[in-house]
Amino acid sequence: MLFPPHSMYNRLYVYYLDRMDLPRVDDPDHIGTWIEDDNAILFFHTPKDDLVRDICSTSGSEIIYQADLDYQDWEAGTNITSFATKTLAVQPVWENNKGQYDGFQKIILDPSVIFGSGFHATTRLCLETLELVLNQSGEKIESVLDLGTGTGLLAIAAAKFGVDHITAVDNNPLACEVARRNVQLNRCDAQVRVKQLDLKSEIPDIGRYDLVIANLYKELLLTLVSNTEFWNAKMYMLSGFIVGMEPELLASFPSREIIFLHRGNREKWRLWLLKKKKAGL
């Protein structure tokens, strides 16, 4: 995340360590620590070879690899800048677009090194579909569960569109930190609660929510949709898959209980908007 003296991301200095139980990193150039598969990935604004060697010596860990890359390369070559949907403007914290998006709902976002800045096709699909559902569909949505929240963008958007009860879930501790920071930046604390949870081992109480958003990788989607406990909400927005993955996903959930409302597409990616049939229909 961005803290003084840093006001934007330029170079990323990345250190991949072979264990996750590291001492706290107290350095002004530290962007964050990503935990993945029992390993830790440390991100800094400047080179930190000596500091990381000290961390390794203290924790008994070793550097698997390290890298120096441009922030835009980390974002798959995408320049993270402001953009707008029909009614919503999303602005990275380092940009000032005074007057450019007058009349739009505004979201200020620190994307850090986390998925979900709004530039990946699936995130943008979900954002535009969420806008459609909450602003134009006539559906009464009072609660939203965002699975794999990343930066928290979709949860914050739901709050901006008037939803009062939103839970944003991610397994990545750094994603949860970034999402909480973005919730605070957008003054949505009263509406959005961020929770760290491993969906492979635990599913939230789905029945408490009107809309479930799941923009996830295919294997995790398959795990969720194959579980009968997943199908207790009113509506679902699923994304994170391409055309060739659709038959396998479709075969894994109770199609007789589900109505397809919309099939979105952007580039090679797909989105399904689903509604559960009422009992007796």
Residue, then its C-alpha position, 0 to 999 in steps of 0.5 A: m500500500l502507499f504510505p509517505p513518502h510514496s505517492m504512487y507505484n513505479r518500480l517493484y522490488v520483489y523477494y519470494l521467500d520459502r516460508m510465511d512466518l516472518p517477523r513484522v517488516d517495519d520499513p517505509d519502502h515496504i508495500g506489503t507481503w503477499i502470502e501464497d502456498d506457505n510462502a511469502i512474497l515481499f514487495f518494496h519500492t526500492p531495493k532491500d537486499d540487506l533487509v531481506r537477508d536479515i529477515c532470512s537470517t532471523s526467520g530461517s527462510e531463504i530467497i527462492y527468487q527476486a525480481d525488479l520490475d515496472y509496476q505496469d509490468w506487474e499489472a500485465g502491461t496495463n497503465i492503471t488510470s481513472f476510468a468510468t462506467k455509466t454512473l461510477a468513476v474509479q480513480p487511483v489515489w495518485e490521480n486528481n481528476k477534479g471536474q472530469y467526472d462531475g455527476f458520477q459516483k466516485i471511488i478512490l482506489d489504492p490498487s497496491v499489488i492486488f488483483g481487482s483494480g478494475f482493468h482486468a476484463t472480469t473485474r470490469l464485467c462484474l462492476e458493470t453488471l453490478e451497476l446494472v443489477l443495483n441501478q436498473s434491474g428492479e431487484k431488491i438487493e439489501s446485502v452483498l457477499d463479495l468472494g475474492t474481493g481483492t482491492g475491495l472495488l466491487a464491495i465499495a461499488a455496492a456500497k456506493f450504489g446504496v447496499d447497506h450490508i456487504t461482506a468482502v472476503d479474501n484468503n490473501p492477508l495483504a488483499c484484506e489489508v488493501a481492501r480495508r484501506n480502500v473501504q476507509l478511503n471511501r468512507c464505507d466502513a459502516q456498510v462493508r466488512v472485510k473478512q479473511l477466509d479460505l473458501k477451500s475449507e469454509i463457506p460463509d453463511i450464503g443464505r444471509y445475502d441477496l447477491v453473491i459475487a464470485n470472481l474467482y479462478k475455475e478450480l475454486l468456482l467448481t468447488l463452490v458451485s458443487n457445494t449445495e450450501f453455496w446455493n442459498a442466496k437470491m442471486y449470483m454473479l459468477s466470473g473468472f472463466i473463459v468460454g471453454m470452461e463453461p460446460e464443466l461449470l454448468a455440469s457442476f451446479p443444480s441447473r434445475e434450480i437456477i435461472f440464467l438472467h445474463r451472460g456477459n463477455r469481455e475479451k475471452w472472459r465470461l460472466w453469468l448472472l443467475k437467480k435461484k428459482k423460488a420454491g415450488l416453481 
